[in-house]
Amino acid sequence: MDSPLKADSSKVIKELRAGQLNVVMVTGDAALTAAEVARRVRIIDAPENATYELSHSNEGFRFIPLNCFGAADEDACYSFTPDNIKKLGTLVKKGHAAIALTGHVLTKIAVQAVQESHDSFPATIKDSAILNHPAAKKAIAEIVPIVFIFARHEPRHKEAIIIAYNSLGRHTLMCGDGSNDIGALKQAHCGVSIVSIPDLEGKQRDAIGGIAKEKSKTKRDKKSKKTEVKQVENYLQALAEAEDDLMHCSLGNASVASPFTARKTSIRCCKDILQQGRCTLVTMVQMYKILGVNCLVTALVLTKLHQVGVKQGDRQMTAQGLVIAGLFLFVARGKPISKLSKKKPPSSILCVSTLISMAAQFGVHFAAIMAVTHMSEIFSDPYDPSIVPDGPFVPNTLNTSTFLMTMLTMINTFAINYTGRPWVENLTENKLLFRSIVFCYFAIFVCAMDVFPPLNQLLQLSTLPTESAPVFNVGNSNIISQATETYGFRTLLASFMVLDTACSMAFESLIRRWRL
């Protein structure tokens, strides 16, 4: 008699562990059965002779070899002491040992903890109440970090295990397929219920195995390729029929308690949730960063720059709004990568690295915008009525240069704050966003160099000066004015744009390296 494993369980667990995630088994099966299954699906790496079970007898608790069917060799056992727990924990972490714990022993640990707490302990108290006692929860939380096989566990035991992990500050995901998993599914931070239909699982397993077998035959003998292709098509059809049957089957009781329900027999949905969750988290964090920096830049334009007469036209504001809205849409289209990363994304927008990044970017943008503003003031007529804060908008050098620089800083926030790998596809892989940003950069520099005058007219931009400063500002000599005289207004404006982009990217790169 044999109960085959799910076809892809071993592969999925391998991918989860490669992402530095701890995978444990909580089951109602016997410890020996659970340990063998855990070893097959790679939950544990320890050999049979290094797998221990925490047992209880009149002498107390101790760790004994799981494959010991008679009197245990004392030299191969470990007493239940803090030093031995720490020692076994080190071995478990290195993959040199594995620990199994049954529900019966778990209850004994809880009872002992409650008795030692000197609280009143009624003789008729239920096991479920014992497991919920504060002293019992503390004792369970001390032992669960080194255990990866929880066997002979009833629903209340499963729930207590999840509560213990939560109390340790772990983030838990529970995957179950039966009504005995409901309590644990509700207690986990993320509960996932799957479908358990042995007949359909058998069809899927046979189809997948048949496809693999035919592919191996094709490699060995290319002459029978047509026959084998037909066989593969039959297996694929059987697999599709099994998938279709899953879509029409009734969900189990576990789906009532779990936030996520998959019409699948595979645990791959757990990996999918982690990938999509990390992608969503990273996308939201980068969106808030973009919004934060852009809001600071907009506040600068509406306050400081408004006092020196900087204004924006209706067409400019409309174009700016459309561009930013489109880029936000394309940012949200970033897809998760197929491989789980060992590194975890930032959990909050208020983390130190994010705030430092926003401050550094705004500092660079502030310096660049103010430098362009001072450079443009040299070419502004102080008696021009449009320079007055409440004056009308008129396209001039000051308004044009500051609009182009401000627009560039906003585009930079999208290009720089897009996180990319190892959680989301890179900027170059997000084709719509990448091409849109490249187009925006191209359009800004075309407008700055006045290459296509109709575009400047559409955006209410004036022609930028190519000659020296006018007579009324000749005496206004400083570093920026001297640089303008030497290199020209357009060249210096383009240089400030390049410097703003390069410095912002450099700061963000340093902060990411420090964070990761």
C-alpha positions as CSV (number, residue, x, y, z in Angstrom):
1,M,0.0,0.0,0.0
2,D,1.3,3.5,-0.9
3,S,0.0,7.0,-0.7
4,P,1.9,8.9,-3.4
5,L,3.0,12.5,-2.7
6,K,1.7,15.4,-4.6
7,A,3.5,15.8,-7.9
8,D,5.3,19.1,-7.3
9,S,5.4,19.3,-3.5
10,S,9.1,18.6,-3.3
11,K,9.9,21.2,-6.0
12,V,7.8,23.9,-4.3
13,I,9.2,23.3,-0.9
14,K,12.7,23.5,-2.3
15,E,11.9,26.9,-3.9
16,L,10.4,28.1,-0.6
17,R,13.5,27.0,1.4
18,A,15.8,28.6,-1.2
19,G,13.9,31.9,-0.4
20,Q,15.0,31.6,3.2
21,L,11.5,30.6,4.4
22,N,11.0,27.9,7.1
23,V,8.7,25.1,6.1
24,V,7.3,22.8,8.8
25,M,4.8,19.9,8.7
26,V,1.8,19.8,11.0
27,T,-0.1,16.6,10.5
28,G,-2.3,14.0,12.2
29,D,-0.2,11.1,11.0
30,A,2.3,9.2,13.1
31,A,5.7,10.6,13.8
32,L,7.5,7.9,11.7
33,T,5.2,8.5,8.7
34,A,5.5,12.3,9.0
35,A,9.3,12.2,9.3
36,E,9.6,10.0,6.1
37,V,7.3,12.3,4.1
38,A,9.1,15.4,5.4
39,R,12.4,13.8,4.3
40,R,11.0,13.0,0.8
41,V,9.7,16.5,0.2
42,R,12.9,18.1,1.6
43,I,11.4,19.7,4.6
44,I,14.2,18.2,6.6
45,D,17.7,17.2,5.4
46,A,18.7,15.1,8.4
47,P,19.2,11.3,7.9
48,E,17.0,8.8,9.8
49,N,19.6,8.2,12.6
50,A,19.7,11.9,13.3
51,T,15.9,12.4,13.6
52,Y,14.7,12.7,17.2
53,E,11.3,12.7,18.9
54,L,10.6,14.5,22.1
55,S,9.0,11.9,24.3
56,H,7.6,11.9,27.9
57,S,7.8,9.2,30.5
58,N,7.8,9.0,34.3
59,E,11.4,10.2,34.2
60,G,10.4,13.4,32.4
61,F,11.0,14.7,28.9
62,R,13.9,13.7,26.7
63,F,14.8,13.6,23.0
64,I,15.1,10.0,21.7
65,P,16.0,8.7,18.2
66,L,12.8,8.3,16.2
67,N,13.8,5.0,14.7
68,C,14.3,3.4,18.1
69,F,11.7,0.7,18.6
70,G,13.0,-0.8,21.9
71,A,14.9,0.6,24.8
72,A,16.7,3.7,23.7
73,D,20.5,4.0,24.0
74,E,21.2,6.6,26.7
75,D,24.2,7.8,24.8
76,A,22.0,8.6,21.8
77,C,19.4,10.5,23.8
78,Y,19.3,14.1,25.0
79,S,17.7,15.3,28.2
80,F,15.2,18.2,28.0
81,T,17.4,21.0,29.3
82,P,18.0,24.5,27.9
83,D,21.5,23.6,27.0
84,N,20.5,20.6,25.0
85,I,17.6,22.5,23.3
86,K,20.2,25.1,22.2
87,K,22.6,22.4,21.0
88,L,19.9,20.6,19.1
89,G,18.7,23.9,17.7
90,T,22.1,24.5,16.2
91,L,22.2,21.0,14.7
92,V,18.7,21.5,13.2
93,K,19.7,24.9,11.7
94,K,22.7,23.3,10.0
95,G,20.5,20.4,8.7
96,H,22.4,17.8,10.8
97,A,19.4,16.9,12.9
98,A,15.6,17.0,12.9
99,I,13.0,17.1,15.8
100,A,9.5,15.6,15.8
101,L,6.9,16.5,18.4
102,T,3.5,14.8,18.9
103,G,0.3,16.4,20.1
104,H,0.3,14.2,23.2
105,V,3.7,15.5,24.3
106,L,2.8,19.0,23.4
107,T,-0.1,18.8,25.9
108,K,2.2,17.4,28.5
109,I,4.5,20.4,28.1
110,A,1.6,22.7,28.5
111,V,0.4,20.9,31.6
112,Q,3.8,21.0,33.2
113,A,4.2,24.7,32.4
114,V,0.8,25.5,34.0
115,Q,1.6,23.5,37.1
116,E,4.9,25.3,37.5
117,S,3.3,28.7,37.2
118,H,1.6,28.1,40.6
119,D,-1.8,29.0,39.2
120,S,-4.9,27.2,40.3
121,F,-5.1,24.0,38.2
122,P,-8.5,22.3,38.3
123,A,-8.3,18.5,37.7
124,T,-11.1,18.6,35.2
125,I,-9.7,21.3,33.0
126,K,-9.8,20.6,29.2
127,D,-6.8,20.2,27.0
128,S,-7.9,23.1,24.8
129,A,-8.0,25.4,27.9
130,I,-4.5,24.3,29.0
131,L,-3.0,25.1,25.6
132,N,-4.5,28.6,25.8
133,H,-3.0,29.3,29.3
134,P,-0.3,32.1,29.2
135,A,2.3,29.8,30.8
136,A,1.5,27.0,28.3
137,K,1.8,29.4,25.4
138,K,5.2,30.6,26.6
139,A,6.5,27.0,27.1
140,I,5.3,26.0,23.6
141,A,6.9,29.0,22.0
142,E,10.2,28.0,23.5
143,I,10.2,24.6,21.9
144,V,8.6,25.1,18.4
145,P,11.6,27.0,16.8
146,I,13.6,23.8,16.7
147,V,10.8,21.5,15.6
148,F,10.0,20.9,11.9
149,I,7.7,17.8,12.3
150,F,4.5,18.1,14.3
151,A,2.8,14.7,14.3
152,R,-0.4,13.3,15.8
153,H,-1.7,16.8,16.1
154,E,-5.4,17.4,16.6
155,P,-7.0,20.7,15.5
156,R,-6.4,22.4,18.9
157,H,-2.7,21.4,18.7
158,K,-2.4,22.9,15.2
159,E,-3.9,26.1,16.4
160,A,-1.6,26.3,19.4
161,I,1.5,25.8,17.1
162,I,0.4,28.7,14.9
163,I,-0.2,30.9,17.9
164,A,3.2,30.1,19.2
165,Y,4.9,31.1,16.0
166,N,2.9,34.3,15.9
167,S,4.0,35.1,19.5
168,L,7.6,34.8,18.4
169,G,7.1,37.5,15.8
170,R,7.1,35.2,12.9
171,H,4.8,35.7,9.9
172,T,2.9,32.5,9.3
173,L,1.2,31.0,6.3
174,M,-0.9,27.9,6.9
175,C,-1.9,25.6,4.0
176,G,-4.6,23.0,4.7
177,D,-7.3,21.0,3.0
178,G,-9.6,19.7,5.7
179,S,-11.9,20.8,8.5
180,N,-9.3,19.8,11.1
181,D,-7.2,22.7,9.8
182,I,-9.8,25.4,10.3
183,G,-8.5,26.7,13.7
184,A,-4.9,26.9,12.4
185,L,-6.0,28.6,9.2
186,K,-7.8,31.3,11.1
187,Q,-4.9,31.9,13.5
188,A,-2.3,32.2,10.7
189,H,-1.5,35.6,9.2
190,C,-2.3,34.0,5.8
191,G,-4.5,31.0,5.5
192,V,-4.7,29.1,2.3
193,S,-7.1,26.2,1.6
194,I,-6.6,23.8,-1.2
195,V,-8.7,21.0,-2.7
196,S,-8.2,17.3,-1.7
197,I,-9.6,14.9,-4.3
198,P,-7.4,11.7,-4.5
199,D,-8.9,10.5,-7.8
200,L,-8.1,13.8,-9.6
201,E,-4.7,13.9,-8.0
202,G,-4.1,10.4,-9.4
203,K,-5.1,11.5,-12.9
204,Q,-2.8,14.5,-12.7
205,R,0.1,12.5,-11.4
206,D,-0.3,9.8,-14.1
207,A,-0.5,12.5,-16.8
208,I,2.6,14.4,-15.6
209,G,4.5,11.1,-15.2
210,G,3.5,10.0,-18.6
211,I,4.6,13.2,-20.2
212,A,8.0,13.0,-18.5
213,K,8.4,9.4,-19.6
214,E,7.6,10.2,-23.3
215,K,10.0,13.1,-23.3
216,S,12.8,10.8,-22.1
217,K,11.9,8.3,-24.8
218,T,12.1,11.0,-27.4
219,K,15.6,11.9,-26.4
220,R,16.7,8.2,-26.7
221,D,14.9,7.3,-29.9
222,K,14.1,10.0,-32.4
223,K,12.5,7.5,-34.9
224,S,9.4,7.0,-32.9
225,K,8.8,10.7,-32.5
226,K,5.4,10.9,-34.1
227,T,3.9,8.2,-31.9
228,E,5.4,9.7,-28.8
229,V,4.0,13.2,-29.7
230,K,0.5,11.7,-30.0
231,Q,1.0,10.0,-26.6
232,V,2.0,13.4,-25.1
233,E,-1.1,15.0,-26.6
234,N,-3.2,12.4,-24.9
235,Y,-1.6,13.0,-21.6
236,L,-2.0,16.7,-22.0
237,Q,-5.7,16.2,-22.8
238,A,-6.1,14.1,-19.6
239,L,-4.3,16.7,-17.6
240,A,-6.6,19.4,-19.0
241,E,-9.7,17.3,-18.2
242,A,-8.5,16.9,-14.6
243,E,-8.0,20.7,-14.3
244,D,-11.5,21.2,-15.7
245,D,-13.0,18.8,-13.1
246,L,-11.3,20.7,-10.4
247,M,-13.0,23.9,-11.4
248,H,-16.4,22.2,-10.9
249,C,-15.7,20.4,-7.6
250,S,-17.2,21.6,-4.3
251,L,-14.9,23.4,-1.9
252,G,-14.1,21.9,1.5
253,N,-14.8,23.3,4.9
254,A,-11.3,24.7,5.1
255,S,-12.3,27.3,2.5
256,V,-14.8,28.9,5.0
257,A,-12.0,29.8,7.5
258,S,-9.1,30.7,5.1
259,P,-8.8,34.1,3.4
260,F,-7.4,32.4,0.2
261,T,-8.9,29.4,-1.5
262,A,-7.3,27.7,-4.5
263,R,-9.1,25.2,-6.7
264,K,-5.8,23.3,-6.9
265,T,-4.5,20.1,-5.3
266,S,-1.0,21.6,-5.3
267,I,0.7,23.8,-2.7
268,R,2.2,25.9,-5.4
269,C,-0.5,28.5,-4.6
270,C,1.5,29.3,-1.4
271,K,4.5,30.4,-3.5
272,D,2.2,32.3,-5.8
273,I,0.7,34.3,-2.9
274,L,4.2,35.1,-1.6
275,Q,5.3,36.3,-5.0
276,Q,2.2,38.4,-5.7
277,G,2.3,39.7,-2.1
278,R,5.9,40.9,-2.3
279,C,5.2,42.4,-5.8
280,T,2.2,44.3,-4.4
281,L,4.1,45.5,-1.3
282,V,7.1,46.7,-3.4
283,T,4.9,48.4,-5.9
284,M,2.9,50.3,-3.2
285,V,6.1,51.4,-1.4
286,Q,7.7,52.7,-4.6
287,M,4.4,54.5,-5.5
288,Y,4.4,56.2,-2.1
289,K,8.0,57.2,-2.6
290,I,7.2,58.7,-6.0
291,L,4.2,60.5,-4.6
292,G,6.2,61.9,-1.7
293,V,9.1,63.2,-3.8
294,N,6.7,64.6,-6.4
295,C,4.6,66.3,-3.8
296,L,7.7,68.0,-2.3
297,V,8.7,69.2,-5.8
298,T,5.2,70.5,-6.4
299,A,5.2,72.3,-3.1
300,L,8.5,73.9,-4.0
301,V,7.0,75.2,-7.2
302,L,3.9,76.6,-5.5
303,T,5.8,78.4,-2.7
304,K,9.4,79.3,-3.3
305,L,9.4,79.6,-7.1
306,H,6.0,81.3,-7.1
307,Q,7.5,84.2,-5.2
308,V,10.0,84.8,-7.9
309,G,7.3,84.8,-10.6
310,V,7.4,81.2,-11.8
311,K,4.1,80.0,-13.2
312,Q,2.8,77.1,-15.3
313,G,0.4,77.3,-18.1
314,D,-2.8,75.3,-18.5
315,R,-1.4,73.1,-21.2
316,Q,1.7,72.4,-19.2
317,M,-0.3,71.3,-16.1
318,T,-2.5,69.1,-18.3
319,A,0.5,67.5,-20.0
320,Q,2.2,67.0,-16.6
321,G,-0.9,65.4,-15.1
322,L,-1.4,63.0,-18.1
323,V,2.2,61.9,-18.1
324,I,2.3,61.2,-14.4
325,A,-1.0,59.3,-14.5
326,G,0.2,57.2,-17.3
327,L,3.5,56.4,-15.6
328,F,1.7,55.4,-12.4
329,L,-0.5,53.0,-14.4
330,F,2.6,51.4,-16.0
331,V,4.3,51.1,-12.6
332,A,1.4,49.1,-11.4
333,R,1.8,46.7,-14.3
334,G,5.1,45.3,-12.9
335,K,5.0,41.5,-12.6
336,P,6.7,39.4,-9.9
337,I,9.7,37.3,-10.9
338,S,9.4,33.5,-10.8
339,K,12.1,32.9,-8.2
340,L,11.6,33.8,-4.5
341,S,14.3,36.1,-3.3
342,K,16.2,35.4,0.0
343,K,16.0,39.2,0.7
344,K,12.8,40.5,2.0
345,P,11.3,43.8,0.8
346,P,10.7,46.8,3.1
347,S,7.7,46.2,5.2
348,S,6.6,49.9,5.6
349,I,6.9,53.2,3.8
350,L,8.1,54.7,7.1
351,C,11.3,52.6,7.3
352,V,14.5,54.5,7.7
353,S,16.0,53.7,4.3
354,T,12.8,54.9,2.5
355,L,12.7,58.2,4.4
356,I,16.5,58.8,3.8
357,S,16.0,58.0,0.1
358,M,13.2,60.5,-0.3
359,A,15.1,63.2,1.6
360,A,18.2,62.7,-0.5
361,Q,16.3,62.7,-3.8
362,F,14.4,65.9,-2.9
363,G,17.7,67.6,-1.8
364,V,19.2,66.9,-5.2
365,H,16.1,68.0,-7.1
366,F,15.8,71.2,-4.9
367,A,19.4,72.2,-5.7
368,A,19.0,71.5,-9.4
369,I,15.7,73.5,-9.7
370,M,17.0,76.4,-7.7
371,A,20.2,76.5,-9.8
372,V,18.1,76.6,-13.1
373,T,15.9,79.3,-11.6
374,H,18.8,81.5,-10.7
375,M,20.3,80.9,-14.1
376,S,17.0,81.9,-15.8
377,E,16.5,85.1,-13.6
378,I,19.6,86.5,-15.4
379,F,17.5,86.6,-18.6
380,S,14.3,87.9,-17.0
381,D,13.3,91.5,-17.3
382,P,12.7,92.8,-13.7
383,Y,10.0,95.2,-15.1
384,D,8.1,92.4,-16.8
385,P,4.5,92.4,-15.3
386,S,4.3,88.6,-15.7
387,I,7.1,88.2,-13.1
388,V,4.8,89.5,-10.4
389,P,3.5,86.5,-8.3
390,D,-0.1,87.4,-9.1
391,G,0.6,88.4,-12.7
392,P,-0.6,86.6,-15.8
393,F,1.2,83.6,-17.2
394,V,3.4,84.4,-20.2
395,P,5.8,82.0,-21.8
396,N,9.3,83.2,-21.0
397,T,12.8,81.9,-20.2
398,L,12.1,81.6,-16.5
399,N,8.8,79.7,-16.8
400,T,10.1,77.4,-19.6
401,S,13.4,76.4,-18.0
402,T,11.8,75.7,-14.5
403,F,9.0,73.7,-16.1
404,L,11.4,71.5,-18.0
405,M,13.6,71.0,-15.0
406,T,10.6,70.3,-12.7
407,M,9.2,67.9,-15.3
408,L,12.5,66.1,-15.5
409,T,12.7,65.6,-11.7
410,M,9.3,64.1,-11.7
411,I,10.2,61.6,-14.5
412,N,13.4,60.8,-12.6
413,T,11.4,59.8,-9.5
414,F,9.7,57.0,-11.6
415,A,13.0,55.8,-13.2
416,I,14.9,55.9,-9.9
417,N,12.4,54.6,-7.4
418,Y,11.3,51.7,-9.6
419,T,12.6,48.8,-7.4
420,G,12.9,45.9,-9.9
421,R,14.6,42.7,-9.0
422,P,14.8,40.7,-6.8
423,W,11.1,41.1,-6.2
424,V,9.6,42.6,-9.4
425,E,10.7,42.6,-13.0
426,N,13.4,45.2,-13.9
427,L,12.6,48.5,-15.5
428,T,13.8,47.3,-18.9
429,E,11.5,44.3,-18.6
430,N,8.5,46.5,-17.9
431,K,8.3,47.6,-21.5
432,L,5.5,50.1,-21.3
433,L,7.1,52.0,-18.4
434,F,10.6,51.9,-19.8
435,R,9.6,53.1,-23.2
436,S,7.4,55.8,-21.7
437,I,10.2,57.1,-19.6
438,V,12.7,57.1,-22.5
439,F,10.1,59.0,-24.6
440,C,9.6,61.6,-21.9
441,Y,13.4,62.1,-21.5
442,F,13.6,62.5,-25.3
443,A,10.7,65.0,-25.4
444,I,12.2,67.1,-22.6
445,F,15.6,67.4,-24.3
446,V,13.9,68.2,-27.6
447,C,12.0,71.0,-26.0
448,A,15.2,72.3,-24.2
449,M,17.1,72.4,-27.4
450,D,14.2,73.8,-29.4
451,V,14.6,71.1,-32.0
452,F,10.9,70.9,-32.9
453,P,9.3,74.3,-32.4
454,P,5.6,73.1,-32.8
455,L,6.0,71.0,-29.6
456,N,7.3,74.0,-27.7
457,Q,4.3,76.0,-28.9
458,L,1.9,73.2,-27.9
459,L,3.4,73.2,-24.4
460,Q,3.5,77.0,-24.1
461,L,7.3,77.1,-24.0
462,S,9.4,80.0,-25.2
463,T,12.6,79.7,-27.2
464,L,15.5,79.5,-24.8
465,P,18.3,82.1,-25.2
466,T,21.5,81.3,-27.1
467,E,23.2,84.6,-26.7
468,S,24.7,86.3,-23.6
469,A,22.7,87.9,-20.8
470,P,20.7,91.0,-21.6
471,V,22.0,94.5,-20.8
472,F,19.8,95.0,-17.7
473,N,21.4,92.0,-16.0
474,V,25.1,92.3,-17.1
475,G,26.2,93.5,-13.7
476,N,24.7,90.4,-11.9
477,S,27.9,88.3,-11.8
478,N,28.1,85.0,-10.0
479,I,29.3,81.5,-10.6
480,I,26.1,80.5,-12.5
481,S,26.1,83.6,-14.6
482,Q,29.8,83.1,-15.5
483,A,29.1,79.5,-16.4
484,T,26.2,80.7,-18.6
485,E,28.4,83.1,-20.4
486,T,31.0,80.4,-20.9
487,Y,29.0,77.4,-22.0
488,G,25.7,78.9,-23.1
489,F,22.2,78.7,-21.5
490,R,21.0,75.5,-23.3
491,T,24.2,73.6,-22.6
492,L,24.2,74.5,-19.0
493,L,20.5,73.6,-18.6
494,A,21.1,70.2,-20.2
495,S,24.1,69.7,-17.8
496,F,21.9,70.4,-14.8
497,M,19.4,67.9,-16.0
498,V,22.1,65.2,-16.5
499,L,23.6,66.0,-13.0
500,D,20.2,65.8,-11.3
501,T,19.5,62.4,-12.9
502,A,23.0,61.0,-12.1
503,C,23.2,62.3,-8.5
504,S,19.7,61.0,-7.7
505,M,20.5,57.6,-9.1
506,A,23.8,57.5,-7.2
507,F,22.2,58.3,-3.9
508,E,19.4,55.7,-4.4
509,S,21.9,53.1,-5.4
510,L,24.0,53.7,-2.3
511,I,20.9,53.5,-0.1
512,R,19.7,50.3,-1.6
513,R,23.1,48.7,-1.1
514,W,23.1,49.8,2.5
515,R,19.5,48.5,3.0
516,L,20.1,45.1,1.4
